Amino acid sequence: MTRLSVNINKIATLRNARGANNPDVIKIAIDCERFGAQGITVHPRPDERHIRYSDVMQLKNIVTTEFNIEGYPDERYLKLVLDVKPAQATLVPDKPDAITSNAGWDTLKNASLLKEVVSALKKSGIRVSLFVDPERNMVEGARKVGADRIELYTEPYASTYLKDKEHAIRPYVEAARIAGELGLGINAGHDLDLNNLKFLKQSIPNLDEVSIGHALISDALYYGLENTIQLYLRQLKD
């Protein structure tokens, strides 16, 4: 079964707009799990414009499913992750001021950095996933630096899906095939929604996990959080 991890960054963005604690990020995380989510994802950025480092420390003792912390592996991120010891650390190549992730790692050019970071995280018992584009050499590079999983960057798939879904999915199917042969787990994320998620799942049966935030939280404005999580879980059924 493909697991659904809910990225709660947008909840923190809404909270931070008013400076108080409404909505309550911690309560939302608890509710997401209660409503069926099999994981909670956060991406704390240095400017703390959404998830704060203090949120992550609180969530450490609250999340009972799978806790996934995304981020660029600078000194601050690594200290946080090694203190919290989540189930999974997803490394992304974002610059600190990036609005959102917009490309995967070049796992060849950054092999030295990634190998060192992956080794340190795995020694602490943390599963490591690398955010990559659906390209053979990037997937192979992830395996060479010791990653446990890759997270396929799915924005190109999502943007092309309505025009030609068969063309859109093709590189992802191939990347997943290569990852499977190399013994890598497969995650996916970015711009996945109720329109395109089911086809992705059907096309990549060995998909371990999807991380979804923006679309899911947006849908929750119309359908309610509990119902929305159930709608997404339905798309992931075998």
N, C-alpha and C positions, 0 to 999 in steps of 0.2 A: 504493500500500500504506500502511496506517496503521501508524505506528511505535509500538513499545512502549518507553516510558521507565520504568525501575524506580526508584521512590523508596526510598532506603536509610535514611531516617530511623529506622525501627523497629530496624534493625540497630544503629545508634548508641545507641538507647535501651537495648537489651539489654546492650551493652558498658558503658555508663555505670553500670548498676546495680551492677557489681562493682568499678569503678574501674581495671581493668586494660585489656588490649587483646584481649579474647576475647568476642565474635567480632571479627575484624579487619575494620574497615569498608573499608579500602583493598583488601584481598584480595577481599572480597565484591563490590565494584564491578568488579574485574577479572574475577571469575568470572561475574557477571551478563552482561557483554559476551561472554565466551567461550561462555556457554550460549545466546546468541542475542539478548539485549536490544539494542535499537538506540539506547539512550540511558540516561543516569544522571541522576536528579533528586535534589536536596537542598534542604532548607528550613532554613537556619541561623537560629535565633532568638536574641535578645539574651542570654537566660539560658543558652544552650548546653546545654539539657537533653537534646538528642539530638545532632544534627550540630554539631560545633564549627567555629569559624572556621579552626582549624588543619587540620581534615579537608579543608575546601574547598581550602586552599592545596596540600595534598598531592594531592588529586584533580585539580587543574589539570594536573599533569604525567603523570597516569595514564590518565584517561579518553580513549579513542581513538574512541568513537562521538560522540554528541551530549551535551554537558554542559549541564544546565538548572538554574539557581539560582533558587529561588522566594524571595519575601520582601516585606515591607513596605518601601517605598523611603525609609527614613530614612538619615541620614548614614552610619552604619556599614555598612549593606547596600550602599549605592551605592559606597562606597570599595572594599569587597570585590569587588563585581562588576566594577568598572572595573579593578581590579588583575588579576583572574583572566581576564577577557574570555571568558566561556563562549559557546557557540553561541547560547544563549537565556537571557534573563532573564524570569521570569514574575512580574509584580507582583500582589500580593494585598493586600487592605485590612485584614488582621488587626491587631488590637491586639497589643502585645508579649507580653501574658500569655495570649493565646488558646491553648486546647488544640489546636485545629485550625481550618482555614478553615471558615467557616460562612455566607459570603455573598460575592457578587461586588461589584465596584466600582460605585458610582454614578458613571458616567463623565461625567455632566453636572455634578453638584455639585463634582466633583474635577477638572474639566477643566484648570484652570490648573496644578495640581500635576503631573498626569499628562503634560501636553504638555511641560513643562519636563524631566521625568525621561526620558520617551521619547526626546526629542531628544538628550539627553546620552548615553544608552546607544547609540542608533543611530549617533551620530558616531564611537563606538568600534568600530563594526562588529558590534554585538550585536543579534540579533533580539529584539524585544520582544513579549511576549504579555501580555494583560490578562485577569485572572480575572473573569468576568462571569456574571450570571444570564441565562437565555435570554429576554431581552426586547428588542424592536426598538430602543427608544431607547438602551439600554445598548450594544448592538452598534454602532449608528450613532455613539454617542459615542466608542467605541473607535477607530473610523475617523477621526473628527475630530481626535483628539489625536495621530494618527500611528502608532498601534500596527500591527505587522505581522500579528499574530494575536490571536485571543481564545482563552481557555480556558474552555469552558462548565462551570459549576459543576453537577455531576451528582448531588449528594445528593438533591434532590427527585425526580429520575428514579428513582434506586435505591430510595428508600423507598416509591415507589408502584408499582414494576415488577411485583411479585408479585400486586398487587390488580387492576391494569388497565394492562398495558404499552402499549397503544395510546394511552391517555390520558396516560400518563407521558411518552411520547416526543414527543408533538405539539409542545410549545413548542420543543423542541430542534431538530426538523426545520425549523421555521419560522426559528429564529434562525440555523441553519446556511445556509439558503437566502439570507437577507439578507446574511450575512457573505460568502458566495460572490459575490453581486452587487456587493458593495462592494470585492472584491479582498482580503479578509482571509483568512488561513489559519485553520484551525479545530483546536484542541486540546480535550481534555476530561479531566476528572478529579474524583475524590472519590466514594468508596464504589462504584467499579466493581469487579466481581468475575467469577468464572467463570459465574455465573448470568445476569447482565444485559449483559455486554459484547458478545456476538455480535449481539444485537438492536440495540444502539446502533450498531454498525458497519454492519449491514445497512440501517438507517434513515438513516444519514448517510454516504453513500458518499464524500463529499469530506472525510472526517475525516483530518487529517494525523497526529495523535499523541494517544496517551493516556498519562497519567502515573498509575501505580498503585503504591501502597506497602503500606498496612496489610493489605488482603485478600491480596495476593500473598505477602507475608512470612508471614502466618498460614497460608495454604495450603501453603507450603513446609515447615512443621512436620510435615505429614502426607505430602506427596508428594515432598519433596526439592526443593532450589532449581532444579536443572537441569530436572527434569521439569515443575515448576510454570511456569517461563518458557516452555517449549514448549507447555504447555496454554494459556497466555494468547495466545501467538502464533497458535495454531490458531484461536482465536476471532476473530482479526483478519484472517484470510485472506479475500480477495475471493471 
